[in-house]
């Protein structure tokens, strides 16, 4: 680069820095003014947990989720912005909607108003991030199966239907969505679908940025298609069922598909999955005697009625489709695929 070009580049950099500093100062001033006016209102929608604790029993877990959802939706209804700070929710006035302003101004103001003292070094280490509600995702249906219930086979069939797009794994592992790099590559539309464990995490709510990327992928790869997410364990976890309920809110055409199989076939599948020769397994006997960990609260998952009932109570019977795995066997594949595809596609209008 010539000396003249270096001088011009330095001058332009200085001008850019000056504009950036001026914009930052202006934003800080607006944030301070908005806090003075709206902090008292925002306080009523702040402080709820945004992460579940492993020690909570089921009823406490669901109660905390309800409180958290009420605060998040109430904050959004005011035109404010819900943020996460550490393990709690913070309702932020619109003028402070930037992570640096939240950390420097909104969070200290909230803590001071609540009489809570947190050392500055601990505040600096807190995760700060904008939150979103599950219903903001452009997803039209959830395949919420029982482990070893045939869910994977069901999803493989759904992938063969041209009007259906199953979301890839890159948009699912939201247990780390507040700490992962923000410049992740965008997956190809043909990326293989893997487990979608977002609803299994302790986080009540997803990061807003992740939801935005999810919706961009849906628009890019699933235009005029039904967008689906799945995991084979959703039906056995109360928090997953509650998140699915939140996802379907305000979506009259949304569906939940449960795949289940004959209990005898399930026992055989469990034996194959947990046998000593299988990675991570020891034996079926260890599972039955409680020595082998398993997320299913009903032992061998034979009581599909209880699991189906919990899901139906959450989302409504009219949205629930029960699919026997055994219809995938023999000559029923094409018939089954057509019926399940029709179930998903029978809605008023596409989500995109």
Buried (B, 14 or more C-beta within 10 A) or exposed (E): EEEEEEEEEEEEEEEEEEEEEEEEEEBBEBBBEBBEEBBEBBBEBBBBBBBBEEEBEEEEBBEBBEBBBEBBBBBBEBEBBBBBBBBBBBBBBEBBBBEEBBBBBBBBBBBEBEEEEEEEEEBEEBBBBBBBBBBBBBBBBBBBBBBBBBBBBBBEBBBEBEEBBBBBBBBBBBBEBBEBEEEEEEBEEEBEBBBBBBBBBBBBBBBBBBBBBBBEBBEEBBEEBBBBBBBBBBBBBBBBBBBBBBBBBEBEBBBBBBBBBBEEBBBBBBBEBBEEEEEEBEBBEBBBEEEBEBEBEEEBBBBBEEBBEBBBEBBEEEBBBEBBBBBBBEEEBEEBBEEBBEBBBEBEEBBB
